[in-house]
Amino acid sequence: MSPDPHSHAGTSPVRVGHLALDLAVDFESRTLAGTATWQLANPEAGREVVLDVRDLTLDSVERLDAAGNAAPADHATGPPDAVLGQALRVALAADTTALRLRYRTAPTAAALQWLAPAQTAGTQPFLFTQSQAILARTWLPCQDSPGIRFTYEATVRVPAHLLALMSAENPQQRNGSGTYHFRMTRPIPAYLMALAVGDLAFAPLSGRTGVYAELPTLPGATHEFADLENMVAAAEQLYGSYRWERYDLLVLPPSFPFGGMENPMLTFVTPTILAGDRSLTSLVAHELAHSWSGNLVTNGTWNDFWLNEGFTVYFERRIMEHLYGQDYADMLQVLGREALCHTIEEIGATSSDTHLRLHLAGRDPDEGLTEIAYEKGCALLLTLEGLIGRPRLDAFIKAYFARFSFEAMDTATFLAYLRATLLDREPGLESQLRLADWVDGPGLPTNAPVVSSRRFAAVDHALAGLESGTAADVLVPGATDWSSHEWVHFLHGLPPTLTAGQLADLDAAFGFTASGNAEILTAWFSHTVRAGYAAATPALENFLRHVGRRKFLVPLYRALLATPGGTSRARRIYAGARANYHSVATGTLDALLGTRT
C-alpha cells in the first residue's frame, strides 16, 4: 500500500488495533476530556509507536503490559504543522501491549462544532464532530490515516438532559444518567469516528433503520426518509449484504458543512435535504452506498479518494434508478456531468488536480475533495459499463467489495486487480477503455458516455419558450409536477443577462425567493446577486447566516465577490455568519474572502 503523506503514523512499525475511549463532554468550556487506551499490534517488536495529534493537551501518557500494569511512557511531540498537526512518538517497553493517554481537546478543535441553542432547531446546545479528512487527530490521539483500521468501545458522559450518539451501536432514548456506552466491532479508519450530543429523539423507520433529530425536525425527517429501508434493500440486491447491522440517520443543525457524512451505522445528514417531497434523498442513497464503497473498502490514502467517491456515485444512482426509475437517474447523471464540467473549467482542463489519482503531499487533503473524484470516477465506471455490459460490471463490483471487505485500497492495487480479473481477459479492452487517460490524465476523456434526460428535455422546451417571449406565468401549469432537479436545471438554464425586472416576473410566477429548498435557492440567488434583484437580498442574507453547507456557501460568496462593491458586502455578511459555520467551511471561505481570524 502506498505510504500516506497525511499521517505521521506511516512511519510507525506499530499499529493501533482497538480503542477504549472514556470522555466527558463540557459545553461550558467547549472541550472533551478523558482517556484513550489503545491496544497495539506489534508483530515485529517495535520499540516506538507514532500517533497523530493536533491542538491536544496531553496530561499523561502511560504504557500498559498484558496484566494491565501501568508505567509512565517516554514521549515527545514533533514540530507543529498547520495541516498535519504533530507526530506523537511514544517509547515502548518489550512487554508493552497498550497505551493510555489522558488528554483534553482545545475549544477551537477543528473537528468539533459547538452550537449554542440559537443555532439549533430546539432550545438546547449541540455538539457534532466532522473527522474527515484528517481532523480526527484534533479530538483523539490516533493514527489518522484511512489505511489504518481499528475497533472501539467508548463511554461518553454528557449533561443528563441530552443524548449522545456515535458511529457505533447507539441508544434510542435518553437514559437519565447522561452516561452512554458504545461499541463498534468492525474495524474502521479514524476519519469515520463520530460523536454527536444534543436534545435528540429517535423514530424507527423499519427493523434496522431509523432517524434521529431534534424534536421540531423529527416529523419532517421521518416523512422525508420513509424509503430508507427500500434503499438498503435495493443496495443489497446490487452488491451484497449490508455488513453494519443498523443503518440510522442523524439530521444535524444547518451548520453541518457537508450534505452528509457516512459514519458507520449513523450517517450524518444536513437538514437542507428536507425538501418535503423526498426529491433530494439521493444524498441519503449516496451515504448508504458508502457502507460498501468507503466504509467496507476504503481508500488507502487521500490521493486515492476517487476509489471511495467514484464507486459511491455510481452505486447511488443505481439505487435511485431501482427505486424511482431510469428517467429519475438520468436527471442525476446530467446534473453530475454539469457539475464535473464546471469543476474542470474552474480548476483548469490541463491541471493534474483533474486526474483521478491525485498527488496531494504537502497540501491539505481537502483540496482533493472535488467533483473530480465523484463524477469523473463515476463516468469511468459508466464507460466500463458501456464496454462490457451492466451484468459483468455488477459481478465485478460485487466481487471486489467481497474480496477486500474491511481493507484499504490504493489506486495501484485496484488497477492491478481490475486488470487481473477483467481487462486482461479480453484483449484490447483496456485500450478501448483508455484507462490511463482516466486515472492519470487531465480533464474528461473523449470516450466518456454522453448523458441526457427526457425530463430535462421538457424543461429545456420551457426555457426555449421563455427565451422566445412566452410570459413566465404561462409556464406555471406545465411545471406543477417538477422535482427539485428539474427546477435546478431550469435555473441553471436561464441566461446570465436577465435583468432585475425579468427576475421579478419569474419570482412572481414561481416564488423562488420564498422557496424552502436550498438547492433551488442557491441556483436562484446566483441570478439575483448578478442582476441586483433587491427583493431577494433579505432572503439571501438570511440563508447565508443560517446554512453552513459548503456546497451552497462557496458559489454564493463567489457571486457576491463578482459584483461591484461585492467584496465589502460579502465580508460584512460573513463577519456576522462565520460563527455559525464549521471549520471545514471557514477554512475555505477565509481564503476566498481574504479574511483573517
GIWO-V659738 format. One record per backbone hydrogen bond with DSSP energy under -0.5 kcal/mol. CO is the residue of the C=O (numbers start at 1). NH is the residue of the N-H. If there is no record, write none. Layout:
# GIWO-V659738
co->CO nh->NH
co->CO nh->NH
This chain:
# GIWO-V659738
co->3 nh->5
co->4 nh->7
co->7 nh->10
co->8 nh->11
co->9 nh->12
co->15 nh->41
co->17 nh->151
co->18 nh->39
co->19 nh->21
co->19 nh->153
co->20 nh->37
co->21 nh->155
co->22 nh->35
co->23 nh->157
co->24 nh->26
co->24 nh->33
co->25 nh->27
co->26 nh->30
co->26 nh->31
co->31 nh->26
co->32 nh->105
co->33 nh->24
co->34 nh->103
co->35 nh->22
co->36 nh->38
co->36 nh->101
co->37 nh->20
co->37 nh->39
co->38 nh->99
co->39 nh->17
co->39 nh->18
co->40 nh->42
co->41 nh->15
co->42 nh->45
co->47 nh->92
co->49 nh->90
co->51 nh->88
co->52 nh->142
co->53 nh->86
co->55 nh->106
co->56 nh->58
co->57 nh->59
co->57 nh->104
co->60 nh->102
co->61 nh->73
co->62 nh->100
co->63 nh->71
co->64 nh->97
co->64 nh->98
co->65 nh->68
co->69 nh->65
co->71 nh->63
co->74 nh->91
co->76 nh->89
co->81 nh->85
co->85 nh->81
co->86 nh->53
co->86 nh->88
co->87 nh->78
co->87 nh->89
co->88 nh->51
co->88 nh->90
co->89 nh->76
co->90 nh->49
co->93 nh->96
co->97 nh->40
co->98 nh->64
co->99 nh->38
co->100 nh->62
co->100 nh->102
co->101 nh->36
co->101 nh->103
co->102 nh->59
co->102 nh->60
co->103 nh->34
co->104 nh->57
co->106 nh->109
co->109 nh->112
co->111 nh->130
co->112 nh->114
co->113 nh->115
co->113 nh->128
co->115 nh->126
co->116 nh->119
co->117 nh->120
co->126 nh->115
co->127 nh->197
co->128 nh->113
co->131 nh->135
co->131 nh->136
co->135 nh->138
co->136 nh->139
co->136 nh->140
co->137 nh->54
co->140 nh->142
co->142 nh->52
co->142 nh->144
co->143 nh->145
co->145 nh->148
co->145 nh->190
co->147 nh->149
co->148 nh->190
co->150 nh->188
co->151 nh->19
co->152 nh->184
co->153 nh->21
co->154 nh->182
co->155 nh->23
co->156 nh->158
co->156 nh->180
co->157 nh->25
co->159 nh->162
co->163 nh->198
co->165 nh->196
co->166 nh->168
co->178 nh->158
co->178 nh->180
co->180 nh->156
co->182 nh->154
co->183 nh->169
co->184 nh->152
co->188 nh->150
co->189 nh->192
co->190 nh->193
co->194 nh->167
co->195 nh->129
co->196 nh->165
co->197 nh->127
co->198 nh->163
co->198 nh->200
co->199 nh->215
co->201 nh->213
co->203 nh->211
co->208 nh->247
co->209 nh->205
co->209 nh->206
co->210 nh->249
co->211 nh->203
co->212 nh->251
co->213 nh->201
co->214 nh->217
co->214 nh->218
co->215 nh->219
co->217 nh->221
co->218 nh->222
co->219 nh->223
co->220 nh->224
co->221 nh->225
co->223 nh->226
co->225 nh->228
co->227 nh->231
co->228 nh->232
co->229 nh->233
co->230 nh->234
co->231 nh->235
co->232 nh->236
co->233 nh->237
co->234 nh->238
co->235 nh->239
co->236 nh->240
co->244 nh->246
co->247 nh->210
co->248 nh->267
co->249 nh->212
co->250 nh->252
co->250 nh->269
co->253 nh->256
co->254 nh->548
co->255 nh->582
co->257 nh->550
co->259 nh->270
co->261 nh->263
co->261 nh->268
co->263 nh->266
co->265 nh->248
co->267 nh->250
co->268 nh->261
co->269 nh->252
co->270 nh->273
co->271 nh->274
co->272 nh->518
co->273 nh->275
co->278 nh->281
co->280 nh->283
co->281 nh->285
co->282 nh->286
co->283 nh->287
co->284 nh->288
co->285 nh->289
co->286 nh->290
co->288 nh->291
co->289 nh->292
co->289 nh->293
co->290 nh->295
co->290 nh->296
co->292 nh->294
co->292 nh->296
co->292 nh->297
co->296 nh->406
co->296 nh->407
co->297 nh->294
co->298 nh->409
co->300 nh->147
co->301 nh->304
co->302 nh->305
co->303 nh->358
co->304 nh->307
co->304 nh->308
co->305 nh->308
co->305 nh->309
co->306 nh->310
co->306 nh->311
co->308 nh->312
co->309 nh->313
co->310 nh->314
co->311 nh->315
co->312 nh->316
co->313 nh->317
co->314 nh->318
co->315 nh->319
co->316 nh->320
co->317 nh->321
co->318 nh->322
co->319 nh->323
co->320 nh->324
co->321 nh->325
co->325 nh->329
co->326 nh->330
co->327 nh->331
co->328 nh->332
co->329 nh->333
co->330 nh->334
co->331 nh->335
co->332 nh->336
co->333 nh->337
co->334 nh->338
co->335 nh->339
co->336 nh->340
co->337 nh->341
co->338 nh->342
co->339 nh->343
co->340 nh->344
co->341 nh->345
co->342 nh->346
co->343 nh->347
co->344 nh->348
co->348 nh->351
co->351 nh->354
co->352 nh->355
co->356 nh->358
co->360 nh->363
co->364 nh->367
co->365 nh->368
co->366 nh->369
co->368 nh->370
co->370 nh->373
co->370 nh->374
co->371 nh->375
co->371 nh->376
co->372 nh->376
co->372 nh->377
co->374 nh->378
co->375 nh->379
co->376 nh->380
co->377 nh->381
co->378 nh->382
co->379 nh->383
co->380 nh->384
co->381 nh->385
co->382 nh->386
co->383 nh->387
co->384 nh->388
co->385 nh->389
co->389 nh->393
co->390 nh->394
co->391 nh->395
co->392 nh->396
co->393 nh->397
co->394 nh->398
co->395 nh->399
co->396 nh->400
co->397 nh->401
co->398 nh->402
co->399 nh->403
co->400 nh->404
co->402 nh->405
co->404 nh->407
co->407 nh->298
co->409 nh->300
co->410 nh->414
co->411 nh->415
co->412 nh->416
co->413 nh->417
co->414 nh->418
co->415 nh->419
co->416 nh->420
co->417 nh->421
co->418 nh->422
co->418 nh->423
co->419 nh->424
co->422 nh->425
co->423 nh->426
co->426 nh->429
co->428 nh->432
co->429 nh->433
co->430 nh->434
co->430 nh->435
co->434 nh->437
co->434 nh->438
co->435 nh->439
co->436 nh->440
co->437 nh->441
co->438 nh->356
co->439 nh->356
co->439 nh->357
co->443 nh->445
co->445 nh->448
co->453 nh->457
co->454 nh->458
co->455 nh->459
co->456 nh->460
co->457 nh->461
co->458 nh->462
co->459 nh->463
co->460 nh->464
co->461 nh->465
co->462 nh->466
co->463 nh->467
co->464 nh->468
co->465 nh->470
co->466 nh->469
co->471 nh->474
co->471 nh->475
co->472 nh->475
co->473 nh->476
co->475 nh->479
co->476 nh->479
co->477 nh->480
co->479 nh->482
co->483 nh->487
co->484 nh->488
co->485 nh->489
co->486 nh->490
co->487 nh->491
co->488 nh->492
co->489 nh->493
co->490 nh->494
co->491 nh->494
co->495 nh->498
co->499 nh->503
co->500 nh->504
co->501 nh->505
co->502 nh->506
co->503 nh->507
co->504 nh->508
co->505 nh->509
co->506 nh->510
co->507 nh->511
co->512 nh->515
co->516 nh->518
co->517 nh->521
co->518 nh->522
co->519 nh->523
co->520 nh->524
co->521 nh->525
co->522 nh->526
co->523 nh->527
co->524 nh->527
co->524 nh->528
co->525 nh->529
co->526 nh->530
co->527 nh->531
co->528 nh->532
co->528 nh->533
co->532 nh->534
co->533 nh->536
co->534 nh->537
co->536 nh->540
co->537 nh->541
co->538 nh->542
co->539 nh->543
co->540 nh->544
co->541 nh->545
co->542 nh->546
co->543 nh->547
co->546 nh->548
co->549 nh->552
co->549 nh->553
co->550 nh->554
co->551 nh->555
co->552 nh->556
co->553 nh->557
co->554 nh->558
co->555 nh->559
co->556 nh->560
co->557 nh->561
co->558 nh->562
co->560 nh->563
co->563 nh->566
co->565 nh->569
co->566 nh->570
co->567 nh->571
co->568 nh->572
co->569 nh->573
co->570 nh->574
co->571 nh->575
co->572 nh->576
co->573 nh->577
co->574 nh->578
co->577 nh->580
co->578 nh->581
co->582 nh->585
co->582 nh->586
co->583 nh->587
co->584 nh->588
co->585 nh->589
co->586 nh->590
co->587 nh->591
co->588 nh->592
co->589 nh->593
co->590 nh->594
co->590 nh->595
